Amino acid sequence: MKDEQKNPKPSRRQPTVAPGITDEAIEKDATKEEIRKGKSTSVTRLGWETPDNT
């Protein structure tokens, strides 16, 4: 019964977006210390191009 009360940890973190984060903050590389402490994350930036209809 004790095991039923535990919340299972997700096997993988879900991606999140921080509203209002600037491009400068996203492009900043993590320091070696931040990476060592696990306080860094991978960032994937998506964009799209629109056709030039001129």
C-alpha positions as CSV (number, residue, x, y, z in Angstrom):
1,M,0.0,0.0,0.0
2,K,2.9,2.3,0.6
3,D,4.1,1.9,-3.0
4,E,0.7,3.0,-4.3
5,Q,1.1,6.4,-2.6
6,K,4.4,7.3,-4.2
7,N,4.3,9.5,-7.3
8,P,6.2,7.8,-10.1
9,K,9.0,10.0,-11.4
10,P,8.7,10.8,-15.1
11,S,11.3,9.0,-17.1
12,R,12.0,12.1,-19.1
13,R,11.5,15.8,-18.5
14,Q,8.9,17.6,-20.5
15,P,10.1,20.6,-22.6
16,T,9.2,23.9,-21.2
17,V,9.2,27.5,-22.5
18,A,9.8,30.5,-20.3
19,P,7.6,33.3,-21.3
20,G,9.5,36.5,-21.8
21,I,12.9,35.0,-22.1
22,T,15.2,37.0,-24.3
23,D,17.2,35.7,-27.3
24,E,20.3,36.9,-25.4
25,A,19.5,34.6,-22.5
26,I,18.9,31.6,-24.8
27,E,22.1,32.1,-26.7
28,K,24.3,32.4,-23.6
29,D,26.4,29.3,-23.1
30,A,26.4,27.5,-19.7
31,T,29.5,27.8,-17.7
32,K,31.5,24.7,-16.8
33,E,30.3,25.1,-13.2
34,E,26.7,25.2,-14.3
35,I,27.1,22.1,-16.4
36,R,28.9,20.3,-13.5
37,K,26.1,21.2,-11.1
38,G,23.4,20.1,-13.6
39,K,22.0,23.6,-13.9
40,S,22.1,23.8,-17.7
41,T,19.7,22.6,-20.3
42,S,19.7,22.0,-24.1
43,V,18.0,24.6,-26.2
44,T,16.4,23.9,-29.5
45,R,15.3,27.0,-31.5
46,L,12.8,26.5,-34.4
47,G,12.1,29.1,-37.0
48,W,10.5,29.3,-40.4
49,E,11.0,31.2,-43.5
50,T,8.2,32.8,-45.5
51,P,8.3,32.9,-49.3
52,D,9.2,36.3,-50.9
53,N,6.2,37.1,-53.1
54,T,7.7,40.1,-54.8
